[in-house]
Amino acid sequence: MKRLAVVVAGLSQPSSTRLLADRLTEAVVRAVGEEVEVTVVELRDVAQDVTNNLLTGFPSPKLDAAIQAVTGADGLIAVTPIFTTSYSGLFKSFIDVLDPQSLTGMPVLLGATGGTERHSLAIDYAMRPLFTYLHANPVSTGVYAASSDWGSEAGLHDRIERGAAELAALVRVSDRSQRVSDPFALPEGFSPVGGFGAQ
Amino acid sequence: MQFGIFTVSDVTTDPTDDTTPTEGERIKALVTIAKKAEEVGLDVFALGEHHNPPFVSSSPTTMLGYIAAQTTDLILSTSTTLITTNDPVKIAEDYAMLQHLADGRVDVMMGRGNTGPVYPWFGKDIRDGIPLAIENYALLHRLWREDFVDWQGQYRTPLQGFQSTPRPLDGVPPFVWHGSIRSPEIAEQAAFYGDGFFANNIFWPKEHYMRLIGYYRQRFEHYGHGTAAQAIVGLGGQAFMRAKSQDAVNEFRPYFDNAPVYGHGPSMEDFTAQTPLTVGSPQEVIDKYAGMREHFGDYQRQLFLMDHAGLPLKTVLEQLDILGEEVVPVLRKEFAVNRPADVPEGPTHAALVAARDAAAVAEVSA
């Protein structure tokens, strides 16, 4: 069984961001072709917890469960509305409370929504560098849905299928969800008396 | 089991009347608070070290020496001493001097300190925080135990035949705790030396510290200092009390809501549910802290943060009365119940001297 996490930063309910996330999720699950456990994290539901974590340095139990689901998944679908040229502040705040090492090697399918297709490159100019900085592994196809896409014939459907196939290929071979992480692993070469030139 | 208070020495505006003590008032208040701690029967007063406002405690041994002269039984400690940015030679000398003046009523808690800008003010770099804590303590440990030290490390000038003075009282160095919020390296260091490990425990959920302390206990045993249950553990805590629980909640809420570190964040209800902060009746505090050993094992020292967030001195002294008269006596009894005989008591100079002498006798007879 594989685990798939879906982070949705849409603010309204229902939101077009959630709509896109659901379409992507359905396509990825279908493309993986084996049992997939899906956890959807609507950031709106943990928005105050995210802010509190920024202020106190620790997550509430509810947020911690969301973080564990995201960081322990075999693949991640991350979908945000584009606000003022970039991912939403809530989306970035959630990323900011993750351990910077926790998404290393994570296969990610990037998705974004916006009122106009003119913002579509925000996926590649804003979201992609964020995930590559974290050493995640975003697939090359990002899926942007503008308002006009929801009423058009093709295009969006094809992009969803293409991105989903790319993510599914990585999810199928991922063992991330089976790994045991050791929070007390000491750095290699660590000495309690100082392996730093001290006698 | 030792009970006491620890302070970060913050100068914070009282949110209920918008008044702020002067540095001088806060410094004198800290002395009053320490003397009150002894008066109400607490065992330990621990003082933080900071070099930036809003904190006033930049010179802990000066203040602790002054308090030592006005107390007789209180153990004077730190929370924490900056092992990263202080010269370990000066720590060795300052605390040995204090140890003599206080007739051995001194121990020290090592910590790395918090914010980035402090490091360069002392010629250091926060990115070297862990290596500094490891190397500096390695030197400090030798300076207190070897009369003449040859030393070469990465972070200070080498030493040839250096003797720090005065030598520790009775030839026994102050007991050392290592404080850490999240770093396994520091738990490992404490375990390696057989020193104490102190978990701040007040700003994060206890589950986090349970894992960290569990790790320290396991490594303490690994390094041959005793069983995991015999490792020396200290915990922080935080409480605000009134006879009626709702009075405590109402009175403390504005201080909580505006407090440094967690103010303007989670609700007091969420924070008390998720961390050891207890706001309520003395009985509620007793219940919460009597339960700590269920989570952390039998431990040696419990310190409470009682004087931060702009609480007026009068209120703090009232809190200490409640803590010393109503809470700690009950906790002492609770903690004594079913405590295994081989779990050490809280460290004292007399006990360390006795242990050293016993070891020497054992060596002679063997």
Interface residues (C-beta under 8 A of the other chain):
Chain A: T51 N52 L55 T56 G57 F58 S60 P61 P183 F184 A185 L186 P187 F190 S191 P192 V193 G194 F196 G197 A198 Q199
Chain B: P131 I134 E135 A138 L139 D150 W151 Q152 G153 Q154 P184 E185 A187 E188 Q189 A191 F192 Y193 F203 W204 P205 H208 R211 L212 Y215 V261 Y262 H264 G265 P266 D270 F271 Q274
